[in-house]
Amino acid sequence: MPVVLRRDGLKYFFYSNEGQPPELPHVHVRGGGKDAKVWLEPEVLVEDSYGFNPRELSNILRTVLDNRELLLRAWNDRFGN
């Protein structure tokens, strides 16, 4: 489970095995017993969320948007284009 980013007590990561065929680029976010999955392409969107309130999700989306290039680069380094 490579962690790509840590921010505000949350880990932004992806699983080493994202299924066959792999899904579109996305990142998992975990912290404080809460989880979310956020698509990186074609646009940044929350796919699933368990426990995060709307304000927390807004902060997560802002973090993902601010670091989208880093997250996509890490995804492509791991899974290819």
mmCIF file of the N, C-alpha and C atoms, coordinates in Angstrom:
data_MODEL
# 
_entry.id   MODEL 
# 
loop_
_atom_site.group_PDB 
_atom_site.id 
_atom_site.type_symbol 
_atom_site.label_atom_id 
_atom_site.label_alt_id 
_atom_site.label_comp_id 
_atom_site.label_asym_id 
_atom_site.label_entity_id 
_atom_site.label_seq_id 
_atom_site.pdbx_PDB_ins_code 
_atom_site.Cartn_x 
_atom_site.Cartn_y 
_atom_site.Cartn_z 
_atom_site.occupancy 
_atom_site.B_iso_or_equiv 
_atom_site.pdbx_formal_charge 
_atom_site.auth_seq_id 
_atom_site.auth_comp_id 
_atom_site.auth_asym_id 
_atom_site.auth_atom_id 
_atom_site.pdbx_PDB_model_num 
ATOM 1   N N  . MET A 1 1  ? 0.837   -1.162 0.000   1.00 0.00 ? 1  MET A N  1 
ATOM 2   C CA . MET A 1 1  ? 0.000   0.000  0.000   1.00 0.00 ? 1  MET A CA 1 
ATOM 3   C C  . MET A 1 1  ? 0.889   1.235  0.000   1.00 0.00 ? 1  MET A C  1 
ATOM 4   N N  . PRO A 1 2  ? 1.340   1.675  -1.162  1.00 0.00 ? 2  PRO A N  1 
ATOM 5   C CA . PRO A 1 2  ? 2.225   2.844  -1.220  1.00 0.00 ? 2  PRO A CA 1 
ATOM 6   C C  . PRO A 1 2  ? 1.491   4.135  -0.816  1.00 0.00 ? 2  PRO A C  1 
ATOM 7   N N  . VAL A 1 3  ? 2.005   4.794  0.220   1.00 0.00 ? 3  VAL A N  1 
ATOM 8   C CA . VAL A 1 3  ? 1.472   6.079  0.640   1.00 0.00 ? 3  VAL A CA 1 
ATOM 9   C C  . VAL A 1 3  ? 2.181   7.154  -0.179  1.00 0.00 ? 3  VAL A C  1 
ATOM 10  N N  . VAL A 1 4  ? 1.402   7.956  -0.887  1.00 0.00 ? 4  VAL A N  1 
ATOM 11  C CA . VAL A 1 4  ? 1.950   8.979  -1.766  1.00 0.00 ? 4  VAL A CA 1 
ATOM 12  C C  . VAL A 1 4  ? 2.031   10.325 -1.061  1.00 0.00 ? 4  VAL A C  1 
ATOM 13  N N  . LEU A 1 5  ? 1.099   10.567 -0.140  1.00 0.00 ? 5  LEU A N  1 
ATOM 14  C CA . LEU A 1 5  ? 1.003   11.878 0.491   1.00 0.00 ? 5  LEU A CA 1 
ATOM 15  C C  . LEU A 1 5  ? 0.399   11.726 1.880   1.00 0.00 ? 5  LEU A C  1 
ATOM 16  N N  . ARG A 1 6  ? 0.885   12.526 2.806   1.00 0.00 ? 6  ARG A N  1 
ATOM 17  C CA . ARG A 1 6  ? 0.295   12.625 4.145   1.00 0.00 ? 6  ARG A CA 1 
ATOM 18  C C  . ARG A 1 6  ? -0.023  14.094 4.374   1.00 0.00 ? 6  ARG A C  1 
ATOM 19  N N  . ARG A 1 7  ? -1.280  14.346 4.760   1.00 0.00 ? 7  ARG A N  1 
ATOM 20  C CA . ARG A 1 7  ? -1.694  15.726 4.972   1.00 0.00 ? 7  ARG A CA 1 
ATOM 21  C C  . ARG A 1 7  ? -2.818  15.755 5.993   1.00 0.00 ? 7  ARG A C  1 
ATOM 22  N N  . ASP A 1 8  ? -2.705  16.628 6.981   1.00 0.00 ? 8  ASP A N  1 
ATOM 23  C CA . ASP A 1 8  ? -3.759  16.829 7.984   1.00 0.00 ? 8  ASP A CA 1 
ATOM 24  C C  . ASP A 1 8  ? -4.193  15.530 8.657   1.00 0.00 ? 8  ASP A C  1 
ATOM 25  N N  . GLY A 1 9  ? -3.224  14.666 8.944   1.00 0.00 ? 9  GLY A N  1 
ATOM 26  C CA . GLY A 1 9  ? -3.522  13.406 9.624   1.00 0.00 ? 9  GLY A CA 1 
ATOM 27  C C  . GLY A 1 9  ? -4.112  12.332 8.729   1.00 0.00 ? 9  GLY A C  1 
ATOM 28  N N  . LEU A 1 10 ? -4.133  12.567 7.420   1.00 0.00 ? 10 LEU A N  1 
ATOM 29  C CA . LEU A 1 10 ? -4.686  11.603 6.472   1.00 0.00 ? 10 LEU A CA 1 
ATOM 30  C C  . LEU A 1 10 ? -3.586  11.041 5.579   1.00 0.00 ? 10 LEU A C  1 
ATOM 31  N N  . LYS A 1 11 ? -3.771  9.778  5.196   1.00 0.00 ? 11 LYS A N  1 
ATOM 32  C CA . LYS A 1 11 ? -2.872  9.136  4.242   1.00 0.00 ? 11 LYS A CA 1 
ATOM 33  C C  . LYS A 1 11 ? -3.577  9.058  2.897   1.00 0.00 ? 11 LYS A C  1 
ATOM 34  N N  . TYR A 1 12 ? -2.863  9.459  1.850   1.00 0.00 ? 12 TYR A N  1 
ATOM 35  C CA . TYR A 1 12 ? -3.340  9.369  0.470   1.00 0.00 ? 12 TYR A CA 1 
ATOM 36  C C  . TYR A 1 12 ? -2.507  8.271  -0.190  1.00 0.00 ? 12 TYR A C  1 
ATOM 37  N N  . PHE A 1 13 ? -3.159  7.211  -0.623  1.00 0.00 ? 13 PHE A N  1 
ATOM 38  C CA . PHE A 1 13 ? -2.428  6.028  -1.072  1.00 0.00 ? 13 PHE A CA 1 
ATOM 39  C C  . PHE A 1 13 ? -3.225  5.282  -2.125  1.00 0.00 ? 13 PHE A C  1 
ATOM 40  N N  . PHE A 1 14 ? -2.573  4.278  -2.717  1.00 0.00 ? 14 PHE A N  1 
ATOM 41  C CA . PHE A 1 14 ? -3.283  3.324  -3.551  1.00 0.00 ? 14 PHE A CA 1 
ATOM 42  C C  . PHE A 1 14 ? -2.792  1.936  -3.186  1.00 0.00 ? 14 PHE A C  1 
ATOM 43  N N  . TYR A 1 15 ? -3.611  0.955  -3.519  1.00 0.00 ? 15 TYR A N  1 
ATOM 44  C CA . TYR A 1 15 ? -3.244  -0.427 -3.256  1.00 0.00 ? 15 TYR A CA 1 
ATOM 45  C C  . TYR A 1 15 ? -2.333  -0.929 -4.371  1.00 0.00 ? 15 TYR A C  1 
ATOM 46  N N  . SER A 1 16 ? -1.409  -1.795 -4.025  1.00 0.00 ? 16 SER A N  1 
ATOM 47  C CA . SER A 1 16 ? -0.475  -2.325 -5.014  1.00 0.00 ? 16 SER A CA 1 
ATOM 48  C C  . SER A 1 16 ? -1.184  -3.137 -6.090  1.00 0.00 ? 16 SER A C  1 
ATOM 49  N N  . ASN A 1 17 ? -2.271  -3.784 -5.726  1.00 0.00 ? 17 ASN A N  1 
ATOM 50  C CA . ASN A 1 17 ? -3.035  -4.564 -6.692  1.00 0.00 ? 17 ASN A CA 1 
ATOM 51  C C  . ASN A 1 17 ? -4.415  -3.930 -6.798  1.00 0.00 ? 17 ASN A C  1 
ATOM 52  N N  . GLU A 1 18 ? -4.647  -3.159 -7.828  1.00 0.00 ? 18 GLU A N  1 
ATOM 53  C CA . GLU A 1 18 ? -5.920  -2.457 -7.996  1.00 0.00 ? 18 GLU A CA 1 
ATOM 54  C C  . GLU A 1 18 ? -6.895  -3.221 -8.888  1.00 0.00 ? 18 GLU A C  1 
ATOM 55  N N  . GLY A 1 19 ? -6.700  -4.530 -9.018  1.00 0.00 ? 19 GLY A N  1 
ATOM 56  C CA . GLY A 1 19 ? -7.651  -5.336 -9.776  1.00 0.00 ? 19 GLY A CA 1 
ATOM 57  C C  . GLY A 1 19 ? -7.253  -5.520 -11.219 1.00 0.00 ? 19 GLY A C  1 
ATOM 58  N N  . GLN A 1 20 ? -7.934  -6.441 -11.873 1.00 0.00 ? 20 GLN A N  1 
ATOM 59  C CA . GLN A 1 20 ? -7.681  -6.739 -13.274 1.00 0.00 ? 20 GLN A CA 1 
ATOM 60  C C  . GLN A 1 20 ? -8.985  -6.651 -14.039 1.00 0.00 ? 20 GLN A C  1 
ATOM 61  N N  . PRO A 1 21 ? -9.126  -5.796 -15.017 1.00 0.00 ? 21 PRO A N  1 
ATOM 62  C CA . PRO A 1 21 ? -8.138  -4.769 -15.357 1.00 0.00 ? 21 PRO A CA 1 
ATOM 63  C C  . PRO A 1 21 ? -8.130  -3.666 -14.307 1.00 0.00 ? 21 PRO A C  1 
ATOM 64  N N  . PRO A 1 22 ? -7.009  -2.967 -14.197 1.00 0.00 ? 22 PRO A N  1 
ATOM 65  C CA . PRO A 1 22 ? -6.941  -1.881 -13.208 1.00 0.00 ? 22 PRO A CA 1 
ATOM 66  C C  . PRO A 1 22 ? -7.986  -0.797 -13.502 1.00 0.00 ? 22 PRO A C  1 
ATOM 67  N N  . GLU A 1 23 ? -8.480  -0.194 -12.434 1.00 0.00 ? 23 GLU A N  1 
ATOM 68  C CA . GLU A 1 23 ? -9.431  0.899  -12.583 1.00 0.00 ? 23 GLU A CA 1 
ATOM 69  C C  . GLU A 1 23 ? -8.709  2.146  -13.079 1.00 0.00 ? 23 GLU A C  1 
ATOM 70  N N  . LEU A 1 24 ? -9.501  3.150  -13.431 1.00 0.00 ? 24 LEU A N  1 
ATOM 71  C CA . LEU A 1 24 ? -8.926  4.450  -13.773 1.00 0.00 ? 24 LEU A CA 1 
ATOM 72  C C  . LEU A 1 24 ? -8.159  4.983  -12.568 1.00 0.00 ? 24 LEU A C  1 
ATOM 73  N N  . PRO A 1 25 ? -7.218  5.904  -12.795 1.00 0.00 ? 25 PRO A N  1 
ATOM 74  C CA . PRO A 1 25 ? -6.425  6.435  -11.687 1.00 0.00 ? 25 PRO A CA 1 
ATOM 75  C C  . PRO A 1 25 ? -7.299  7.011  -10.571 1.00 0.00 ? 25 PRO A C  1 
ATOM 76  N N  . HIS A 1 26 ? -6.971  6.615  -9.356  1.00 0.00 ? 26 HIS A N  1 
ATOM 77  C CA . HIS A 1 26 ? -7.677  7.094  -8.183  1.00 0.00 ? 26 HIS A CA 1 
ATOM 78  C C  . HIS A 1 26 ? -6.768  6.980  -6.976  1.00 0.00 ? 26 HIS A C  1 
ATOM 79  N N  . VAL A 1 27 ? -7.195  7.563  -5.885  1.00 0.00 ? 27 VAL A N  1 
ATOM 80  C CA . VAL A 1 27 ? -6.429  7.515  -4.650  1.00 0.00 ? 27 VAL A CA 1 
ATOM 81  C C  . VAL A 1 27 ? -7.395  7.188  -3.515  1.00 0.00 ? 27 VAL A C  1 
ATOM 82  N N  . HIS A 1 28 ? -6.900  6.433  -2.555  1.00 0.00 ? 28 HIS A N  1 
ATOM 83  C CA . HIS A 1 28 ? -7.655  6.143  -1.341  1.00 0.00 ? 28 HIS A CA 1 
ATOM 84  C C  . HIS A 1 28 ? -7.156  7.093  -0.260  1.00 0.00 ? 28 HIS A C  1 
ATOM 85  N N  . VAL A 1 29 ? -8.062  7.504  0.604   1.00 0.00 ? 29 VAL A N  1 
ATOM 86  C CA . VAL A 1 29 ? -7.733  8.425  1.686   1.00 0.00 ? 29 VAL A CA 1 
ATOM 87  C C  . VAL A 1 29 ? -8.227  7.796  2.981   1.00 0.00 ? 29 VAL A C  1 
ATOM 88  N N  . ARG A 1 30 ? -7.348  7.753  3.990   1.00 0.00 ? 30 ARG A N  1 
ATOM 89  C CA . ARG A 1 30 ? -7.714  7.111  5.252   1.00 0.00 ? 30 ARG A CA 1 
ATOM 90  C C  . ARG A 1 30 ? -7.139  7.892  6.412   1.00 0.00 ? 30 ARG A C  1 
ATOM 91  N N  . GLY A 1 31 ? -7.922  7.966  7.465   1.00 0.00 ? 31 GLY A N  1 
ATOM 92  C CA . GLY A 1 31 ? -7.456  8.579  8.701   1.00 0.00 ? 31 GLY A CA 1 
ATOM 93  C C  . GLY A 1 31 ? -8.586  8.685  9.703   1.00 0.00 ? 31 GLY A C  1 
ATOM 94  N N  . GLY A 1 32 ? -8.274  8.494  10.964  1.00 0.00 ? 32 GLY A N  1 
ATOM 95  C CA . GLY A 1 32 ? -9.271  8.619  12.011  1.00 0.00 ? 32 GLY A CA 1 
ATOM 96  C C  . GLY A 1 32 ? -10.426 7.646  11.879  1.00 0.00 ? 32 GLY A C  1 
ATOM 97  N N  . GLY A 1 33 ? -10.164 6.469  11.326  1.00 0.00 ? 33 GLY A N  1 
ATOM 98  C CA . GLY A 1 33 ? -11.217 5.481  11.146  1.00 0.00 ? 33 GLY A CA 1 
ATOM 99  C C  . GLY A 1 33 ? -12.154 5.782  9.983   1.00 0.00 ? 33 GLY A C  1 
ATOM 100 N N  . LYS A 1 34 ? -11.783 6.727  9.136   1.00 0.00 ? 34 LYS A N  1 
ATOM 101 C CA . LYS A 1 34 ? -12.601 7.128  7.997   1.00 0.00 ? 34 LYS A CA 1 
ATOM 102 C C  . LYS A 1 34 ? -11.870 6.770  6.708   1.00 0.00 ? 34 LYS A C  1 
ATOM 103 N N  . ASP A 1 35 ? -12.652 6.521  5.656   1.00 0.00 ? 35 ASP A N  1 
ATOM 104 C CA . ASP A 1 35 ? -12.081 6.139  4.366   1.00 0.00 ? 35 ASP A CA 1 
ATOM 105 C C  . ASP A 1 35 ? -12.813 6.849  3.235   1.00 0.00 ? 35 ASP A C  1 
ATOM 106 N N  . ALA A 1 36 ? -12.078 7.095  2.154   1.00 0.00 ? 36 ALA A N  1 
ATOM 107 C CA . ALA A 1 36 ? -12.683 7.625  0.936   1.00 0.00 ? 36 ALA A CA 1 
ATOM 108 C C  . ALA A 1 36 ? -11.870 7.147  -0.263  1.00 0.00 ? 36 ALA A C  1 
ATOM 109 N N  . LYS A 1 37 ? -12.524 7.159  -1.400  1.00 0.00 ? 37 LYS A N  1 
ATOM 110 C CA . LYS A 1 37 ? -11.881 6.851  -2.676  1.00 0.00 ? 37 LYS A CA 1 
ATOM 111 C C  . LYS A 1 37 ? -12.188 8.018  -3.602  1.00 0.00 ? 37 LYS A C  1 
ATOM 112 N N  . VAL A 1 38 ? -11.135 8.564  -4.225  1.00 0.00 ? 38 VAL A N  1 
ATOM 113 C CA . VAL A 1 38 ? -11.290 9.750  -5.064  1.00 0.00 ? 38 VAL A CA 1 
ATOM 114 C C  . VAL A 1 38 ? -10.679 9.471  -6.439  1.00 0.00 ? 38 VAL A C  1 
ATOM 115 N N  . TRP A 1 39 ? -11.483 9.660  -7.468  1.00 0.00 ? 39 TRP A N  1 
ATOM 116 C CA . TRP A 1 39 ? -10.981 9.529  -8.841  1.00 0.00 ? 39 TRP A CA 1 
ATOM 117 C C  . TRP A 1 39 ? -10.054 10.694 -9.159  1.00 0.00 ? 39 TRP A C  1 
ATOM 118 N N  . LEU A 1 40 ? -8.983  10.402 -9.895  1.00 0.00 ? 40 LEU A N  1 
ATOM 119 C CA . LEU A 1 40 ? -8.055  11.428 -10.366 1.00 0.00 ? 40 LEU A CA 1 
ATOM 120 C C  . LEU A 1 40 ? -8.342  11.809 -11.817 1.00 0.00 ? 40 LEU A C  1 
ATOM 121 N N  . GLU A 1 41 ? -8.945  10.907 -12.560 1.00 0.00 ? 41 GLU A N  1 
ATOM 122 C CA . GLU A 1 41 ? -9.286  11.122 -13.961 1.00 0.00 ? 41 GLU A CA 1 
ATOM 123 C C  . GLU A 1 41 ? -10.621 10.467 -14.237 1.00 0.00 ? 41 GLU A C  1 
ATOM 124 N N  . PRO A 1 42 ? -11.407 10.937 -15.155 1.00 0.00 ? 42 PRO A N  1 
ATOM 125 C CA . PRO A 1 42 ? -11.148 12.094 -15.997 1.00 0.00 ? 42 PRO A CA 1 
ATOM 126 C C  . PRO A 1 42 ? -11.261 13.412 -15.235 1.00 0.00 ? 42 PRO A C  1 
ATOM 127 N N  . GLU A 1 43 ? -11.952 13.397 -14.094 1.00 0.00 ? 43 GLU A N  1 
ATOM 128 C CA . GLU A 1 43 ? -11.966 14.582 -13.233 1.00 0.00 ? 43 GLU A CA 1 
ATOM 129 C C  . GLU A 1 43 ? -11.910 14.120 -11.785 1.00 0.00 ? 43 GLU A C  1 
ATOM 130 N N  . VAL A 1 44 ? -11.566 15.010 -10.900 1.00 0.00 ? 44 VAL A N  1 
ATOM 131 C CA . VAL A 1 44 ? -11.452 14.682 -9.479  1.00 0.00 ? 44 VAL A CA 1 
ATOM 132 C C  . VAL A 1 44 ? -12.852 14.626 -8.886  1.00 0.00 ? 44 VAL A C  1 
ATOM 133 N N  . LEU A 1 45 ? -13.241 13.424 -8.437  1.00 0.00 ? 45 LEU A N  1 
ATOM 134 C CA . LEU A 1 45 ? -14.561 13.188 -7.854  1.00 0.00 ? 45 LEU A CA 1 
ATOM 135 C C  . LEU A 1 45 ? -14.456 12.175 -6.724  1.00 0.00 ? 45 LEU A C  1 
ATOM 136 N N  . VAL A 1 46 ? -15.284 12.332 -5.710  1.00 0.00 ? 46 VAL A N  1 
ATOM 137 C CA . VAL A 1 46 ? -15.359 11.335 -4.647  1.00 0.00 ? 46 VAL A CA 1 
ATOM 138 C C  . VAL A 1 46 ? -16.191 10.166 -5.158  1.00 0.00 ? 46 VAL A C  1 
ATOM 139 N N  . GLU A 1 47 ? -15.620 8.970  -5.121  1.00 0.00 ? 47 GLU A N  1 
ATOM 140 C CA . GLU A 1 47 ? -16.340 7.754  -5.522  1.00 0.00 ? 47 GLU A CA 1 
ATOM 141 C C  . GLU A 1 47 ? -17.111 7.190  -4.329  1.00 0.00 ? 47 GLU A C  1 
ATOM 142 N N  . ASP A 1 48 ? -16.430 7.024  -3.213  1.00 0.00 ? 48 ASP A N  1 
ATOM 143 C CA . ASP A 1 48 ? -17.018 6.481  -1.989  1.00 0.00 ? 48 ASP A CA 1 
ATOM 144 C C  . ASP A 1 48 ? -16.449 7.233  -0.809  1.00 0.00 ? 48 ASP A C  1 
ATOM 145 N N  . SER A 1 49 ? -17.236 7.310  0.248   1.00 0.00 ? 49 SER A N  1 
ATOM 146 C CA . SER A 1 49 ? -16.755 7.926  1.471   1.00 0.00 ? 49 SER A CA 1 
ATOM 147 C C  . SER A 1 49 ? -17.467 7.301  2.654   1.00 0.00 ? 49 SER A C  1 
ATOM 148 N N  . TYR A 1 50 ? -16.709 6.954  3.678   1.00 0.00 ? 50 TYR A N  1 
ATOM 149 C CA . TYR A 1 50 ? -17.245 6.369  4.895   1.00 0.00 ? 50 TYR A CA 1 
ATOM 150 C C  . TYR A 1 50 ? -16.718 7.146  6.088   1.00 0.00 ? 50 TYR A C  1 
ATOM 151 N N  . GLY A 1 51 ? -17.573 7.964  6.667   1.00 0.00 ? 51 GLY A N  1 
ATOM 152 C CA . GLY A 1 51 ? -17.225 8.658  7.894   1.00 0.00 ? 51 GLY A CA 1 
ATOM 153 C C  . GLY A 1 51 ? -16.823 10.108 7.746   1.00 0.00 ? 51 GLY A C  1 
ATOM 154 N N  . PHE A 1 52 ? -16.373 10.523 6.570   1.00 0.00 ? 52 PHE A N  1 
ATOM 155 C CA . PHE A 1 52 ? -15.983 11.919 6.383   1.00 0.00 ? 52 PHE A CA 1 
ATOM 156 C C  . PHE A 1 52 ? -17.232 12.789 6.232   1.00 0.00 ? 52 PHE A C  1 
ATOM 157 N N  . ASN A 1 53 ? -17.221 13.950 6.880   1.00 0.00 ? 53 ASN A N  1 
ATOM 158 C CA . ASN A 1 53 ? -18.333 14.886 6.720   1.00 0.00 ? 53 ASN A CA 1 
ATOM 159 C C  . ASN A 1 53 ? -18.072 15.764 5.488   1.00 0.00 ? 53 ASN A C  1 
ATOM 160 N N  . PRO A 1 54 ? -19.062 16.540 5.045   1.00 0.00 ? 54 PRO A N  1 
ATOM 161 C CA . PRO A 1 54 ? -18.891 17.355 3.833   1.00 0.00 ? 54 PRO A CA 1 
ATOM 162 C C  . PRO A 1 54 ? -17.690 18.309 3.895   1.00 0.00 ? 54 PRO A C  1 
ATOM 163 N N  . ARG A 1 55 ? -17.438 18.896 5.037   1.00 0.00 ? 55 ARG A N  1 
ATOM 164 C CA . ARG A 1 55 ? -16.291 19.810 5.158   1.00 0.00 ? 55 ARG A CA 1 
ATOM 165 C C  . ARG A 1 55 ? -14.971 19.058 4.972   1.00 0.00 ? 55 ARG A C  1 
ATOM 166 N N  . GLU A 1 56 ? -14.872 17.882 5.583   1.00 0.00 ? 56 GLU A N  1 
ATOM 167 C CA . GLU A 1 56 ? -13.656 17.073 5.431   1.00 0.00 ? 56 GLU A CA 1 
ATOM 168 C C  . GLU A 1 56 ? -13.477 16.645 3.972   1.00 0.00 ? 56 GLU A C  1 
ATOM 169 N N  . LEU A 1 57 ? -14.566 16.251 3.322   1.00 0.00 ? 57 LEU A N  1 
ATOM 170 C CA . LEU A 1 57 ? -14.472 15.862 1.907   1.00 0.00 ? 57 LEU A CA 1 
ATOM 171 C C  . LEU A 1 57 ? -14.053 17.036 1.036   1.00 0.00 ? 57 LEU A C  1 
ATOM 172 N N  . SER A 1 58 ? -14.529 18.213 1.356   1.00 0.00 ? 58 SER A N  1 
ATOM 173 C CA . SER A 1 58 ? -14.112 19.407 0.617   1.00 0.00 ? 58 SER A CA 1 
ATOM 174 C C  . SER A 1 58 ? -12.615 19.627 0.762   1.00 0.00 ? 58 SER A C  1 
ATOM 175 N N  . ASN A 1 59 ? -12.089 19.455 1.968   1.00 0.00 ? 59 ASN A N  1 
ATOM 176 C CA . ASN A 1 59 ? -10.645 19.597 2.188   1.00 0.00 ? 59 ASN A CA 1 
ATOM 177 C C  . ASN A 1 59 ? -9.860  18.514 1.455   1.00 0.00 ? 59 ASN A C  1 
ATOM 178 N N  . ILE A 1 60 ? -10.385 17.302 1.441   1.00 0.00 ? 60 ILE A N  1 
ATOM 179 C CA . ILE A 1 60 ? -9.730  16.203 0.724   1.00 0.00 ? 60 ILE A CA 1 
ATOM 180 C C  . ILE A 1 60 ? -9.687  16.516 -0.765  1.00 0.00 ? 60 ILE A C  1 
ATOM 181 N N  . LEU A 1 61 ? -10.801 16.963 -1.327  1.00 0.00 ? 61 LEU A N  1 
ATOM 182 C CA . LEU A 1 61 ? -10.827 17.299 -2.758  1.00 0.00 ? 61 LEU A CA 1 
ATOM 183 C C  . LEU A 1 61 ? -9.853  18.425 -3.080  1.00 0.00 ? 61 LEU A C  1 
ATOM 184 N N  . ARG A 1 62 ? -9.760  19.402 -2.208  1.00 0.00 ? 62 ARG A N  1 
ATOM 185 C CA . ARG A 1 62 ? -8.811  20.501 -2.427  1.00 0.00 ? 62 ARG A CA 1 
ATOM 186 C C  . ARG A 1 62 ? -7.376  19.963 -2.410  1.00 0.00 ? 62 ARG A C  1 
ATOM 187 N N  . THR A 1 63 ? -7.079  19.089 -1.466  1.00 0.00 ? 63 THR A N  1 
ATOM 188 C CA . THR A 1 63 ? -5.737  18.499 -1.388  1.00 0.00 ? 63 THR A CA 1 
ATOM 189 C C  . THR A 1 63 ? -5.433  17.683 -2.642  1.00 0.00 ? 63 THR A C  1 
ATOM 190 N N  . VAL A 1 64 ? -6.399  16.889 -3.091  1.00 0.00 ? 64 VAL A N  1 
ATOM 191 C CA . VAL A 1 64 ? -6.192  16.084 -4.300  1.00 0.00 ? 64 VAL A CA 1 
ATOM 192 C C  . VAL A 1 64 ? -5.979  16.989 -5.513  1.00 0.00 ? 64 VAL A C  1 
ATOM 193 N N  . LEU A 1 65 ? -6.793  18.016 -5.644  1.00 0.00 ? 65 LEU A N  1 
ATOM 194 C CA . LEU A 1 65 ? -6.618  18.941 -6.776  1.00 0.00 ? 65 LEU A CA 1 
ATOM 195 C C  . LEU A 1 65 ? -5.258  19.634 -6.720  1.00 0.00 ? 65 LEU A C  1 
ATOM 196 N N  . ASP A 1 66 ? -4.846  20.061 -5.539  1.00 0.00 ? 66 ASP A N  1 
ATOM 197 C CA . ASP A 1 66 ? -3.554  20.743 -5.391  1.00 0.00 ? 66 ASP A CA 1 
ATOM 198 C C  . ASP A 1 66 ? -2.373  19.822 -5.672  1.00 0.00 ? 66 ASP A C  1 
ATOM 199 N N  . ASN A 1 67 ? -2.569  18.506 -5.519  1.00 0.00 ? 67 ASN A N  1 
ATOM 200 C CA . ASN A 1 67 ? -1.480  17.537 -5.669  1.00 0.00 ? 67 ASN A CA 1 
ATOM 201 C C  . ASN A 1 67 ? -1.759  16.522 -6.772  1.00 0.00 ? 67 ASN A C  1 
ATOM 202 N N  . ARG A 1 68 ? -2.657  16.857 -7.662  1.00 0.00 ? 68 ARG A N  1 
ATOM 203 C CA . ARG A 1 68 ? -3.073  15.914 -8.697  1.00 0.00 ? 68 ARG A CA 1 
ATOM 204 C C  . ARG A 1 68 ? -1.910  15.419 -9.551  1.00 0.00 ? 68 ARG A C  1 
ATOM 205 N N  . GLU A 1 69 ? -1.024  16.308 -9.955  1.00 0.00 ? 69 GLU A N  1 
ATOM 206 C CA . GLU A 1 69 ? 0.123   15.882 -10.776 1.00 0.00 ? 69 GLU A CA 1 
ATOM 207 C C  . GLU A 1 69 ? 0.990   14.873 -10.039 1.00 0.00 ? 69 GLU A C  1 
ATOM 208 N N  . LEU A 1 70 ? 1.277   15.127 -8.780  1.00 0.00 ? 70 LEU A N  1 
ATOM 209 C CA . LEU A 1 70 ? 2.064   14.201 -7.964  1.00 0.00 ? 70 LEU A CA 1 
ATOM 210 C C  . LEU A 1 70 ? 1.367   12.849 -7.862  1.00 0.00 ? 70 LEU A C  1 
ATOM 211 N N  . LEU A 1 71 ? 0.075   12.860 -7.592  1.00 0.00 ? 71 LEU A N  1 
ATOM 212 C CA . LEU A 1 71 ? -0.684  11.622 -7.447  1.00 0.00 ? 71 LEU A CA 1 
ATOM 213 C C  . LEU A 1 71 ? -0.749  10.850 -8.756  1.00 0.00 ? 71 LEU A C  1 
ATOM 214 N N  . LEU A 1 72 ? -0.971  11.542 -9.868  1.00 0.00 ? 72 LEU A N  1 
ATOM 215 C CA . LEU A 1 72 ? -0.996  10.868 -11.169 1.00 0.00 ? 72 LEU A CA 1 
ATOM 216 C C  . LEU A 1 72 ? 0.374   10.307 -11.542 1.00 0.00 ? 72 LEU A C  1 
ATOM 217 N N  . ARG A 1 73 ? 1.418   11.048 -11.229 1.00 0.00 ? 73 ARG A N  1 
ATOM 218 C CA . ARG A 1 73 ? 2.769   10.559 -11.514 1.00 0.00 ? 73 ARG A CA 1 
ATOM 219 C C  . ARG A 1 73 ? 3.041   9.275  -10.729 1.00 0.00 ? 73 ARG A C  1 
ATOM 220 N N  . ALA A 1 74 ? 2.658   9.261  -9.459  1.00 0.00 ? 74 ALA A N  1 
ATOM 221 C CA . ALA A 1 74 ? 2.855   8.065  -8.635  1.00 0.00 ? 74 ALA A CA 1 
ATOM 222 C C  . ALA A 1 74 ? 2.027   6.896  -9.176  1.00 0.00 ? 74 ALA A C  1 
ATOM 223 N N  . TRP A 1 75 ? 0.794   7.168  -9.591  1.00 0.00 ? 75 TRP A N  1 
ATOM 224 C CA . TRP A 1 75 ? -0.056  6.118  -10.164 1.00 0.00 ? 75 TRP A CA 1 
ATOM 225 C C  . TRP A 1 75 ? 0.600   5.547  -11.423 1.00 0.00 ? 75 TRP A C  1 
ATOM 226 N N  . ASN A 1 76 ? 1.027   6.427  -12.322 1.00 0.00 ? 76 ASN A N  1 
ATOM 227 C CA . ASN A 1 76 ? 1.635   5.975  -13.577 1.00 0.00 ? 76 ASN A CA 1 
ATOM 228 C C  . ASN A 1 76 ? 2.960   5.260  -13.365 1.00 0.00 ? 76 ASN A C  1 
ATOM 229 N N  . ASP A 1 77 ? 3.730   5.693  -12.375 1.00 0.00 ? 77 ASP A N  1 
ATOM 230 C CA . ASP A 1 77 ? 4.980   4.997  -12.057 1.00 0.00 ? 77 ASP A CA 1 
ATOM 231 C C  . ASP A 1 77 ? 4.699   3.573  -11.608 1.00 0.00 ? 77 ASP A C  1 
ATOM 232 N N  . ARG A 1 78 ? 3.606   3.378  -10.891 1.00 0.00 ? 78 ARG A N  1 
ATOM 233 C CA . ARG A 1 78 ? 3.272   2.054  -10.359 1.00 0.00 ? 78 ARG A CA 1 
ATOM 234 C C  . ARG A 1 78 ? 2.566   1.172  -11.384 1.00 0.00 ? 78 ARG A C  1 
ATOM 235 N N  . PHE A 1 79 ? 1.591   1.743  -12.090 1.00 0.00 ? 79 PHE A N  1 
ATOM 236 C CA . PHE A 1 79 ? 0.742   0.934  -12.955 1.00 0.00 ? 79 PHE A CA 1 
ATOM 237 C C  . PHE A 1 79 ? 0.968   1.150  -14.445 1.00 0.00 ? 79 PHE A C  1 
ATOM 238 N N  . GLY A 1 80 ? 1.790   2.123  -14.813 1.00 0.00 ? 80 GLY A N  1 
ATOM 239 C CA . GLY A 1 80 ? 1.978   2.442  -16.228 1.00 0.00 ? 80 GLY A CA 1 
ATOM 240 C C  . GLY A 1 80 ? 0.869   3.345  -16.713 1.00 0.00 ? 80 GLY A C  1 
ATOM 241 N N  . ASN A 1 81 ? 0.984   3.786  -17.952 1.00 0.00 ? 81 ASN A N  1 
ATOM 242 C CA . ASN A 1 81 ? -0.001  4.756  -18.481 1.00 0.00 ? 81 ASN A CA 1 
ATOM 243 C C  . ASN A 1 81 ? -1.291  4.091  -18.820 1.00 0.00 ? 81 ASN A C  1 
# 
